[in-house]
Amino acid sequence: MNEMTPLAPVQPRVRKPDWIRVKAPTSVGFAKTRELMRSKSLTTVCEEAACPNIGECWSKKHATVMILGDTCTRACAFCNVKTGMPRAVDAMEPQNVADAAAQMGLNHIVITSVDRDDLPDGGASQFVKVIQAIRRSNPTTTIEILTPDFRNKAQAAIESIVEARPDVYNHNLETVPRLYPTIRPGARYYASLRLLESVKKHDPSIFTKSGVMLGLGEERLEIHQVMDDMRCADIDFLTMGQYLQPTPRHAKVAEFVTPKAFDAYASIARAKGFLLVASSPLTRSSYHAGDDFERLRANRVSKLGAGFVSI
C-alpha cells in the first residue's frame, strides 16, 4: 500500500480567490444531519475530504456516505482521508446506511468508500450489501455509487456491483495521465478507464460518471484528451472542479482556474457528446447529485426517445 509518510514535504498554500470562498456551516439542518450520521456510526466523505460544499448540502439533508471505514489503504497526494490499516468491516453498516436514507427522506443517495486493498474483493461485497439494504428499505430511492478502482482484484468484484444495479456508477479519473505518478500513485489511468467501460458493457442501462480536478498543473489539451478517452469508454456524465489543497502536506495548487475557463471546458465537453456536464470551481462528484440524476434521465430520453426504458 502507498502510505503518506508524516515527513511528506510541506507545500506552500496559496490564498484562495473570491470565487472559491464559502461560508462556514452553521444551520440547524447541518447540525441535524451531523447528529444523524453520528447516531448511525456512519462516516461521510463530506467531512473526511473537507468538502467546501458541506454547509450547503448538509443544511438540505444531503450527505455522501463513505462506507468501509474512515481509513484508506492508499495515500493519494490530493486526498484528506487518513491512511493506514483499516478496521474490520462493519456488518451493520449496510442497514445503518439504509436507515439513515429513510430518516433523511432521500430520493437519491450517493455511496462512496475508502480504498480497501487489504480485502480480497476490495470491498465490492459491501457495496452490494448496501445497495440491497437500501432497495429493501427505500425501494424508490435512486442509488449512485462512487467506487475505488478495485485494482488487482478479480473482474467479478466489479461485476457483482453492476449486477446489484445501482442507478449511477461513478469512478473518478481525478487527473490527467501524466500526473498520476505524483498525484494518484496507487492507481493506473487506463485501469480506471477500463473499469468504467466494463460497467457500460455489462449493463448499458446504468449511467456512468467520472470526474477530474483542475489546478494540479494539467495542460488544456491534456484535459481535452481525457474527455475523448471518457467518451471512448462511453461515460455519460463528466464533473470538473477546482482542486483545493487540504493541508500543507498535500500537493500544492498549481493554479486557481477561473469560472470562465470552467465554462469553456464545459462547452467543449458537451460538444464531445456527454449526456451531462457539471463544471465549476466548487463542483464535486456528489454536489447536486439528485438534481443531476433527474437531468441525466431526461437527457437520455431526449437523446434516445421516449421508448427507451431506463432503470
Long-range contacts (C-beta under 8 A, 24 or more apart in sequence): 1-73, 1-74, 1-75, 1-83, 1-117, 1-118, 1-186, 2-74, 2-75, 2-185, 2-186, 3-75, 3-83, 3-84, 4-75, 4-77, 4-83, 4-249, 6-249, 8-249, 8-250, 9-249, 10-248, 10-249, 11-245, 11-248, 11-249, 11-250, 11-251, 11-252, 12-248, 12-252, 13-245, 13-248, 13-252, 13-253, 14-245, 14-252, 14-253, 14-256, 16-244, 16-256, 17-256, 19-258, 19-259, 19-281, 20-52, 20-242, 20-244, 20-256, 20-281, 20-282, 22-52, 22-53, 22-55, 22-56, 22-282, 23-55, 24-55, 25-54, 25-55, 25-58, 25-59, 26-55, 27-55, 27-58, 27-59, 28-59, 29-58, 29-59, 29-60, 29-61, 30-54, 30-55, 30-58, 30-59, 32-61, 33-58, 33-59, 33-61, 33-63, 33-104, 34-58, 36-100, 36-103, 36-104, 37-63, 37-65, 37-100, 40-96, 40-97, 40-99, 40-100, 41-90, 41-92, 41-93, 41-96, 42-93, 42-96, 42-97, 42-100, 43-67, 43-69, 43-70, 45-81, 45-112, 45-286, 48-80, 48-81, 48-82, 49-79, 49-80, 49-81, 49-246, 50-80, 50-244, 50-246, 51-284, 52-244, 52-282, 52-284, 53-282, 53-284, 53-287, 57-287, 61-104, 61-105, 61-106, 62-106, 62-289, 62-290, 63-104, 64-110, 64-111, 64-112, 64-146, 64-285, 64-286, 64-289, 65-97, 65-100, 65-109, 65-110, 65-111, 65-112, 66-112, 66-113, 66-114, 67-93, 67-97, 67-111, 67-112, 67-113, 67-123, 67-126, 67-127, 67-130, 68-93, 68-113, 68-114, 68-116, 68-119, 68-123, 68-126, 69-114, 69-116, 70-114, 71-114, 72-114, 72-115, 73-114, 73-115, 73-116, 73-117, 73-118, 74-115, 74-117, 74-186, 74-187, 75-185, 75-186, 76-174, 76-183, 76-184, 76-185, 76-186, 76-187, 77-182, 77-183, 77-184, 77-185, 77-250, 77-251, 78-174, 78-175, 78-183, 78-184, 78-213, 78-216, 78-243, 78-246, 78-250, 78-251, 79-246, 79-250, 80-246, 80-247, 80-250, 81-114, 85-118, 86-114, 86-116, 86-118, 89-119, 89-123, 89-126, 93-126, 93-129, 93-130, 94-126, 94-129, 94-130, 94-132, 94-133, 95-133, 95-137, 97-130, 97-133, 97-134, 98-130, 98-133, 98-134, 98-136, 98-137, 98-138, 99-137, 101-134, 101-137, 101-138, 101-141, 102-137, 102-138, 106-138, 106-141, 106-290, 107-140, 107-141, 107-142, 107-290, 108-141, 108-142, 108-143, 108-144, 108-289, 108-290, 108-293, 109-134, 109-138, 109-141, 109-142, 109-143, 109-144, 110-144, 110-145, 110-146, 110-170, 110-285, 110-286, 110-289, 111-143, 111-144, 111-145, 111-146, 112-145, 112-146, 112-147, 112-285, 112-286, 113-146, 113-147, 113-148, 114-148, 115-148, 115-149, 115-186, 116-148, 117-151, 117-152, 117-186, 120-153, 121-150, 121-153, 121-154, 121-156, 121-157, 121-160, 122-148, 122-150, 122-151, 122-153, 122-157, 123-148, 124-150, 124-153, 124-157, 124-158, 124-160, 124-161, 125-157, 125-160, 127-161, 127-164, 128-160, 128-161, 128-163, 128-164, 131-161, 131-164, 131-165, 131-166, 132-164, 142-167, 142-168, 142-290, 142-293, 143-167, 143-168, 144-168, 144-170, 144-209, 144-286, 144-289, 144-293, 145-169, 145-170, 146-170, 146-171, 146-172, 146-285, 146-286, 147-171, 149-187, 149-188, 149-191, 149-192, 149-195, 150-195, 151-186, 151-187, 151-188, 151-191, 155-198, 158-195, 158-198, 158-199, 158-202, 159-198, 159-202, 162-199, 162-202, 162-203, 162-206, 163-202, 163-203, 165-203, 165-206, 165-311, 166-206, 167-206, 167-207, 167-293, 167-311, 168-206, 168-207, 168-208, 168-209, 168-237, 168-289, 168-293, 168-296, 169-196, 169-199, 169-206, 169-207, 169-208, 169-209, 170-208, 170-209, 170-210, 170-211, 170-237, 170-285, 171-195, 171-196, 171-209, 171-210, 172-210, 172-211, 172-212, 172-239, 172-285, 173-210, 173-211, 173-212, 173-226, 173-230, 174-211, 174-212, 174-213, 175-212, 175-213, 175-216, 175-218, 176-212, 176-218, 176-219, 176-222, 176-223, 176-225, 176-226, 177-222, 177-226, 178-218, 178-222, 179-216, 179-217, 179-218, 182-251, 183-216, 183-251, 193-229, 193-230, 193-233, 194-233, 196-230, 196-233, 196-235, 197-232, 197-233, 197-234, 200-233, 200-234, 200-235, 205-309, 205-310, 205-311, 206-311, 207-236, 207-237, 207-275, 207-293, 207-296, 207-300, 208-233, 208-234, 208-235, 208-236, 208-237, 209-235, 209-236, 209-237, 209-238, 209-239, 209-285, 210-235, 210-237, 210-238, 210-239, 211-238, 211-239, 211-240, 211-241, 211-283, 211-284, 211-285, 212-238, 212-239, 212-240, 213-240, 213-241, 213-242, 213-243, 214-240, 214-241, 214-242, 214-243, 214-255, 214-257, 214-261, 214-262, 214-265, 215-242, 215-243, 215-253, 215-254, 215-255, 215-256, 215-257, 216-243, 216-251, 216-253, 216-254, 217-254, 217-255, 223-265, 224-268, 227-268, 227-269, 227-272, 227-274, 228-272, 230-274, 231-272, 231-273, 231-274, 235-274, 236-274, 236-275, 236-276, 236-296, 236-300, 237-274, 237-275, 237-276, 237-277, 237-278, 237-292, 237-296, 238-269, 238-274, 238-276, 238-277, 238-278, 238-279, 239-277, 239-278, 239-279, 239-283, 239-284, 239-285, 239-287, 240-265, 240-266, 240-269, 240-277, 240-278, 240-279, 240-280, 240-283, 241-279, 241-280, 241-281, 241-282, 241-283, 241-284, 241-287, 242-281, 242-282, 256-281, 257-281, 275-299, 275-300, 275-303
